Amino acid sequence: MKKQKAIKLRKQGNSYKQISDKLDVAKSTLSYWLGNIEISKEAQEKISKRASKISAEALLKRNKKQTALAAGRAEKIRDDSRKEFSKLKGNKLFLVGVSLYWAEGYKKGAEGSKWKSVDFANSDPEMVMIMMRFFREICEVGNERIKIQLMTHPNVEMEEALRYWSEITEIPKNQFMRTCCAISKASNGKRPNRLTYGTVHIRINDVKLFFRIIGWIDGLKEMMKI
């Protein structure tokens, strides 16, 4: 009796799961019963559409779960780093590095932006050297993980600028990302560029480190009662 109902449901375009739920029959049994049953093109399309919908829903559910898990991990890293701040604040390099990153570093990833990576930009060579020390000594980032992007204006001598920043950062030129040239909108190209060697972005693609630094900034804010 159930077999005949299963055949009828299959020909109507029901999936094995739908039939199994309706008749309380194992999918393995349905596969045996229905394996050689011919169904119309319309029924096949109906089954295919439902399968695609289920796959899309499953993928969406999985992505939401992964996003929630990632957010939870990030929040824990941030909270642990905030608590860690009080133990490290006696280190001058740590305190200066966190302060400079708070002022000049990329932070939007902690506010919802999809890109969550360390990025510090500046044109002051001494400040850049301090931050390179901060990343190497405090954050324990190896040279091979650091990328540099040079932002210049058309009147900057590119090779000279690359050489200059390579020496300042102690990062080889083959680790410099594509250089970008831009004309200031404010000057509209009329005023001369005063940044002889342009501006550099120190970039480290590390989500964990990004949220660790954000947590240190949280600790700094607490210390300053902000």
N, C-alpha and C positions, 0 to 999 in steps of 0.2 A: 504493500500500500504506500509506504513512504517513498519507495523507489519511484513509483509513478508520479507522485507529487513532486519529487526532486527533478524528474525529467521535465515536467511541465514548467516548473519555476525556472529551470535553466534555459529553456527555449524562450521564456519571457524576458531573458536578459539579466537574470540574477547571478551574482557571483557565488562561488562556493561558500564564502563566509556568510552571506545573506541566507543561503539555503540551509547551512548548518545551524544558524541561529533560529530559523523558523521551524525546522523539523527535528532539532536536537540529534543530528546525525554527524558523526566525525567526518572531517574533510577527507581523510584517507578513504573512507567508505564511498563518499561522493565521487572521488576521483576514479574509483573502480566502476561505479555505476554509470558515470557520465562521460568517461574518457572518450568514448566513440560516438557520442551523440552529436548530430549535426544541428547547428543553430543558424538562424538567419543572419544576414549581414547587419540588419538593424539591431538584433540582440547582441551581436559581437561588439558593435560600436557602443552600445549602452554599457556593456561590461568594461570596455576599455576606458570610457570616460569616467566611470566610477573608480577604477583602479588608479587613474591619473589623479583624480581628486583626493583619494586617500593618501597617495604618495606625497602630494603637495602639502596636505594637512599634517602628515607625519613629519615632513621636513621642517615646516614652520614651527611645529611644536618642539622639535629637537633644537632648532636655532634659538628659540626663546629660552629653553632650558639652559643651553650653553651660555647665552648672554647673561642670564641670572647668576649662573655659577661663576662666571668671570667677574661680574660686579661684586659678588660676595668675596672672592679672593682679593680683589683690588682693595675693598674696604678694610679687610683684615690687615693687609700689608700697610695701608695708610695709618690705621690705628696703632699697630705695633711700632711703626716708625715715630709716630707722635709721642708715644711713651718713651721711646729710645732717646729722644732729643735731650732730655735732662742729663743723661749719662755722657753725652758727647759735646755738650755746649761749652765745656772748658777748653776744647781744642779750637784754637783761633782760626785755623784753616777751615774747619767744619763750619763754624759760625759765619765766617765771611762768605764761604761758598754758598751756603743756604740763603743768606741775605741777598747775594748777587743774583742767584737764580730766581728768587722771589721777585726781584726788580726787573730782570731782563730775560728770564727764561719762559719757555712755552708752558702754559698751565691749563689751557682750555680743555684738554682731555679729561681733566678732573671735573669739568662742568658739563659734560655730556657730549663733547666733540668725539667723533669716531677715532681720530688719530690720537694715539696715546704713546708718545715717544719723547725722549729727552732732546731738547733743542735749546741751546743758548746762543744768542746772537749779540755781537758787539763789534765795534771798530777800534776799541782801545786795546793796544797790544798788551799792556800790563794786566788789564782786567782779564783778557783772554788767557794769559799765562797762569794767573791765579786759578781760573776755572779749570784749566787743563790739569793743574795739580790737584784740585778738588776731585775731579773725576777719577784721576789715577790713584791718589793716595787715600781718599775718604771712601769713594764709591768702588774702588778696586776694579776699575775698568781697564782692560788691556788695550794697548795701542791698536791692535788689529780690529777692535770693535768700534773704533771711533772714525766717523766720516766727517769731512769738512766741506761745506759749500761756500763758495765765494760769491758775494753779491757786489757788483761793481757798476761804474758808469762808463759810457763809451770812451771817455778821455783817459781812462786808466790803462797803463801798460800791463796787459794780462800776464805775461810770463814773469815780469818783475813782481807783480802782486802775488802770484802763486809761489814764487821762490821765497818772498818775504814771509807769508803766512805759514809756509811749510817749516821755516826755521823757527818761527814764534811758537807754533803748536807742537813741533817735533813729530809731525805726521807726514809721511812721504806723499809726494804729489799724486801718486797713483791711487791714494785713498781720498782724493778730493772729488766731490760729486760735480755734475755739470755746472759750470759757472754761468751765472745769470747777469745780464747787463740791463740797466734800466735808466730812464731819464726821469728826473724828479718832476712830478706834476706841478709842484709849487713854483718851481723855477721855469718850467716849460722850456728847459734847455738854454735859458739866457744866462743864468748865473753859473760860474765855474764850480765844479765839484771839489770840495775841500777835503774829501776822504781820499788821500793819496793812494791807499791800497785797498779801498773798499771795506766792506763789512763781511765778517765770517759767521757762519752758523756751525756750531759744534753739535753734531747729531749722533745720538746713541740709540739704536733701535732696541729698546729694552723696556717693556711695559712694567715689569716688576720694579725696576730702578726708578721709572717715572713716578709711580705711586709712593715709592719710598721717599723720594725727595719731597713730594707733596705732603707726606706725613711729617717730615722734618719742618716744613714751612708752617704746618699747623702747630707744631710744638713751639716754633719761634713766635707765632702770634699769641699763643697762650702766655709765653714768657713776658711778652710786651703788653699783655692784657688787652688784646685787640679783639 
